[in-house]
Amino acid sequence: MSPEYENLINSMTILYITVVWVFIMTVMYGFGCTPTHRYYSLIRDGIHIRIRSESSEI
């Protein structure tokens, strides 16, 4: 594949993920359940736990 084509696919993927994320946030906001900060902390803690467990296995 040509580099231009790969760049196009990468940018389209990022755009698609962004659109889906905004859509999910809009739907959640419409339903009145916006615990986004709780989700962010859960994701952050999950990443920290995963990194900690992986580093302890080494």
Secondary structure by P-SEA (a helix, b strand, c coil): ccaaaaaaaaaaaaaaaaaaaaaaaaaaaaacccaaaaaaaaaaaaaaaaaaaaaaac
